[in-house]
Amino acid sequence: MSLGADERTKVPAGPHTAAGSDAAVSREGTDTVSADTVSADGGAGVGKAARVNGTAGLGGQTQAWAADAAAFEARLRAVATGRYHDRHPFNVRMHEGQLTPSELRRWVLNRFHYQRHIPIKDALVMAKFDTREQRRTWLRRVQDHDGKVEGEGGIENWLRLGTAVGLDREVLLSGEGVLPGVRLAVDGYVNFCRHGSPLEAVAASLTELSAPGIMLTRIDAFERHYQWIDPAGLAYFRIREHQGRRDSREALDLVLSWAKAAADQDRAVAALSFKCDVLWSLLDAVAHADTADPATRSDPATRSDRAGWRP
Ligand SMILES: O=C(O)c1cc(C(=O)O)c2c(n1)C(=O)C(=O)c1cc(C(=O)O)[nH]c1-2
């Protein structure tokens, strides 16, 4: 059973909080933005003085901005923590060692669908940036997943995780057995970044503020409870722990520097909230597959029909 949005949302209400109306706000966010390349302010249309009320002198202004940035960062962190998918019942069961081999295989297969779309998403985000520096950092993300040469990178490591849990590499690459709800969740994230502003696309990646923690929890859980899995298969998580820390720091710096106006801060929080929903929905689909359509019920390791992967 899933927690309702209210139960898993412990977001302190700010003066312009989007908490509690995240779905509506995130829709507003995608509707009002352009997919075009935008200026270095992230398309946020930032009015720097907009949030400074009656503060005399530059020192006072600087202090007010710093306080505002700290409050904004706290809002982002509250969403990234309070609504993160480590609280999802499927992840809780995984971490407690309760998943069957069949359930773990189903998770690995469906999460691979997410993994293979991350560099596609990042290429779309990169195309929105108009400075070399920003594109360079984002290009590194694409390379982290795709590898610079054949046989390297995060997608390759995820395929090795698949092999370690008993999945056929070819089955993973074919996309066979990916659940409809997982396809929708992943499409939702890619399209959000395709059509959103740079600010929204980068803010959505800030779930990664919580990713290093879940990587460590997962490594510990796998080593402790799922010893039938070759520990070499956990390389993806070990590498991602460091990459996620670095990537989320970079993304946070961009979002803090772009979103100075209240409306932009609200959009960033809504984008992050939407991304939490993406991760949550993906796990909902995986968790409930046993009771879903018979076509998706069986263990992907033993399925023989081939649905084919649709990008
Ligand atoms: O296993 C996880 O729990 C998890 C979560 C997230 C996340 O929080 O978005 C990412 C990843 N893994 C991951 O491996 C990854 O490459 C990644 C990229 C992104 C992103 O939004 O750009 N999130 C995540």
The ligand as an SDF file (V2000), in Angstrom:
LIG
                    3D

 24 26  0  0  0  0  0  0  0  0999 V2000
   18.6000    4.3260   -7.6010 O   0  0  0  0  0  0  0  0  0  0  0  0
   18.0870    5.3840   -7.2410 C   0  0  0  0  0  0  0  0  0  0  0  0
   17.3930    5.4620   -6.2260 O   0  0  0  0  0  0  0  0  0  0  0  0
   18.3440    6.5680   -8.0780 C   0  0  0  0  0  0  0  0  0  0  0  0
   17.6490    7.7460   -7.8750 C   0  0  0  0  0  0  0  0  0  0  0  0
   17.8960    8.8190   -8.7260 C   0  0  0  0  0  0  0  0  0  0  0  0
   17.1820   10.0520   -8.4030 C   0  0  0  0  0  0  0  0  0  0  0  0
   17.0400   10.3290   -7.2020 O   0  0  0  0  0  0  0  0  0  0  0  0
   16.7180   10.7480   -9.2720 O   0  0  0  0  0  0  0  0  0  0  0  0
   18.8000    8.6640   -9.7960 C   0  0  0  0  0  0  0  0  0  0  0  0
   19.4960    7.4530   -9.8660 C   0  0  0  0  0  0  0  0  0  0  0  0
   19.2550    6.4350   -9.0380 N   0  0  0  0  0  0  0  0  0  0  0  0
   20.4980    7.2300  -10.8480 C   0  0  0  0  0  0  0  0  0  0  0  0
   21.1200    6.1550  -10.8560 O   0  0  0  0  0  0  0  0  0  0  0  0
   20.7700    8.2150  -11.8070 C   0  0  0  0  0  0  0  0  0  0  0  0
   21.6330    8.0320  -12.6500 O   0  0  0  0  0  0  0  0  0  0  0  0
   20.0200    9.4040  -11.7750 C   0  0  0  0  0  0  0  0  0  0  0  0
   20.0210   10.4940  -12.6180 C   0  0  0  0  0  0  0  0  0  0  0  0
   19.0400   11.3070  -12.1720 C   0  0  0  0  0  0  0  0  0  0  0  0
   18.5670   12.5580  -12.7620 C   0  0  0  0  0  0  0  0  0  0  0  0
   17.4530   12.9680  -12.4340 O   0  0  0  0  0  0  0  0  0  0  0  0
   19.2810   13.1420  -13.6000 O   0  0  0  0  0  0  0  0  0  0  0  0
   18.4750   10.7730  -11.0730 N   0  0  0  0  0  0  0  0  0  0  0  0
   19.0630    9.6180  -10.8040 C   0  0  0  0  0  0  0  0  0  0  0  0
  1  2  2  0
  2  3  1  0
  2  4  1  0
  4  5  1  0
  4 12  2  0
  5  6  2  0
  6  7  1  0
  6 10  1  0
  7  8  2  0
  7  9  1  0
 10 11  2  0
 10 24  1  0
 11 12  1  0
 11 13  1  0
 13 14  2  0
 13 15  1  0
 15 16  2  0
 15 17  1  0
 17 18  1  0
 17 24  2  0
 18 19  2  0
 19 20  1  0
 19 23  1  0
 20 21  2  0
 20 22  1  0
 23 24  1  0
M  END
$$$$
